[in-house]
Every structure is written in C-alpha cells, then in structure tokens.
C-alpha cells in the first residue's frame, strides 16, 4: 500500500495547454519540484498524474502529461494534491508533522454499524504494527477499528 501525504492543492486552470496553478506545502515544496508523479484526490480516489513540468514564476504551475486542454484542467482545479512518502528524502520525512499523513482519504466519513445502527465519525487513520486502524469518534467515546 502506498503511503501518501497531502502536499498541496490545485488552484485554477491556467492558459490553453492544460496547466494548473498549484499551492504547495512549504515543508514539501522543494521535494515536490523534483517529483515525477503527483496524486490528485478526484471522485473518491487518489489518481496518479505524471508531471510533464513544474514552473515557478513566483507562483507554481504544473503541466501533467495527460492534461492537454483547459477544460480538463478545470475539472482538476481546487483539489488536494498528494505525494508518495517513499519518494521523499528521509530528512524531509523526519521534519514532517506525522498528523499530515493520510491513507485513502477516509477522514470525515461517517461509519454506521448495520446491525446496531450506531454511528461514528472517522477522525484519523493510524498505522499500528502490521495494521491500519481508523480512529472513530462516537459521542464522547473514541475507539479504533481495523481497516482491511
């Protein structure tokens, strides 16, 4: 399973060739400029996009290989951008805030037990030895359930 971390956000389409203006996390900015692939959270999935080029004109613009027109770029605007943690230098990972890590974008979803009807909100995804766990808030209680 690829562990990803939020690296920024797409802002708006720019120009006629499908470029997107992006806002990058300052802690990850220099490392993201060297990446070959970024993930965009779109329609419930983290979709990989191969980077054709990133340019810095005081603002950052990215051109993805498969985005050729402004209409497609508009579809991808105002979305969260993620990167593969394994592709980051160890020095960057050490200084990162662990709470920025995400897995599958499940935070914020409501979990409902089909038998009892009880519900709780997924407040975080945490890695335990050999198992990913969802931290659930239900009323005043907080508990963990395994994610398969």
Buried (B, 14 or more C-beta within 10 A) or exposed (E): EEEBBBBBBBBEBBEEEBBBBBBBBEBBBEBBBEBEEBBBBBEEEBBBBEBBEBEEEEEBBBBBEEBEEBEBBBEBBEBBBBBBBEBBEEEBBEEBEEEEBBBBBBBEEEBEEEEEEEEBBBBBBBEEEEEBBBBBBEEEEEEBEEBE
